[in-house]
Amino acid sequence: MARKAKATFDARAFLARAEGGVTVSMYRRGEVVFTQGDPADSIFFIQVGKVKVTVVSQQGKEAVIAFLEAGDFIGEGCLTGRPRRISTARALLDSVITRMERPTMMRMLHDEPKFSELFTSHLLARTLRVEEDLVDQLFNSSEKRLARALLLLANFGKDGRQESVIAKVSQETLADMVGTTRSRVSHFMNKFRQLGYINYNGDLQVHSSLLDAVLHEKPQIKVPK
């Protein structure tokens, strides 16, 4: 649904024509877009690149909660009146990102139905992703969670691609995403490579066969009658 909206509406062109309250910036790999605790006064749209979103607990433990790509929004919590950022966003690749001040974003959502449709589709897709992540954590083994995480990082199945190369992501980051140890991630990555699911020599290339690790014995959720 979200991809269909993006195909029929050019958000980049629309934002380029916006008057006031919109700025476009280049973020180098590793550069922070916003930090947890910053004022939540704007929303961001990724034009090019990829962004990692993390949260740090009061005990200082960092958790990766999302990897976002071109066409995604970041920081939408500001539209609910949330005064501070609850996460940190950092460019995973060199990225071009549009920043929209909150009043400007509210005006565009009100005045431009197609832009509003695009944003709504984004929110629905994010909600579904959160639900899928919760099911994944509750019912799947760490091996299957890792396989799913790799497929999501590779944007598998989008734009008709059958395999994709993932930007360099450390095994520590993958362990945080999956909720297991680095040693377990290393074990599973070696297993996936031996089975031909991935190539892992510097760059990480994901093959369509990795779907077998996710679809095999997929957990069944019973719906109450």
PyMOL commands that set and color helices and strands:
alter all, ss='L'
color gray80, all
select helices_A, chain A and resi 2-8+11-17+76-80+102-111+113-139+142-153+158-160+171-178+182-194+208-215
alter helices_A, ss='H'
color red, helices_A
select strands_A, chain A and resi 22-27+32-34+42-48+50-56+62-69+73-74+88-91+95-101+164-166+198-200+204-206
alter strands_A, ss='S'
color yellow, strands_A
deselect
rebuild
show_as cartoon
